[in-house]
């Protein structure tokens, strides 16, 4: 499996989390912690999945937990850039629709 990494970028009042590598069981704790920290810091968190090559149910679970935290705190979290098997996994689980960018966002 490929190495997982995350780069946090400030974009206006929001944060972009640029993920790369594999989002699986091995990165579950790190990804959950990063998502929680980002939601705590910013009203908007964008998760860029364009460099993620693989995602299993653990990765999807992290996104669900991050999304739920954002909703509970009246904040916004969404994902962009998913392709290939990652996009298929998000579609298969129904998360693609849930994590879709708000209308009018040009990502």
N, C-alpha and C positions, 0 to 999 in steps of 0.2 A: 504494500500500500504506500501511497505517496505521503510525504511529509505535510503536516498541516501548519499553516501560519495565518495570522490575521494582522492587518495593518489598519490602524484607526486614523481617519482623516477628518478634520473639522471642515464642515461646509455650511457656512452661515451660522445659524443657531443649532444646526443638527450635526450628526456624526455619520460618517460612512465607514462601515466595517468591511474592508476588502479581504475576503477569505480566499485562501488558495490551498490546493492539495486535496486531501481526502477528509470529509466530515463523517467520522464514524465513531465507534466506541472509544477508540484511543484518544480522541480529542474532546470527548463529551464534557468533562469537567472544565477544561479551558474555555471551550466555546460558551458554555452556560455562564461562566463567570464574566466573560467579555460582554456578552449580551446584557446581563444584569447591570454591569457597571455602565454601559453605554446608555441604557434606558434611565438609569438613575441620574445621569449627567445632562441629558439632552431631551428636548421635547419631540425630536424626530430622529429616528435611527433607520438608516438604509443599509441593508445587508447585500453587498455586491457578491454574487455567486459566480461571476463570469470566469474565474480562475479555479473553480472547484471541479475536480475531475470525477469525483465519486461521492455519493452520499447514501448512507444506509438509514435505517429507522432511528438510530441514535442521533444522527445529524438532524433528521426531521423533528425528533422530540425536542432537541435544543431550540430549534426555531419556534416550535409551539410554545415552549416555556417562556421564551423571550417575548413572543407576541402576547401571551397572556399577562405577563408583567407590564408590558406597555399599556394594554387595555386597562388594567387595574389602576394604573397611575395616570390615566387619561392622556396618554401619549401615543405616538404613531410609530410603528415598526413595520417595514415592508422589505421585500427582497426584489432584486433585479438581476438580470444577466444569466439566469440559469439556462443551460443548454444540455443537449445530449441526455445521458443517463440521469443527471441531476434534475433536469426539467421533467423527465419522465417520472421520476420518483415523486416530485412535488405534485404533478398532475394525478398520479395514481392515488396519492393519499388525500387529495383535495386541498392540499396546502397552497397550490399555485394560485387559486382564486382568493384564498384567505390572505395571502401575503402579496397580492397584486398591488402595484403603486396606485395611489389615489388618482382619480380622474384629473387630467390636466398636467400630470407630472411627465415631463418629456424623457424620462429615462428609458 
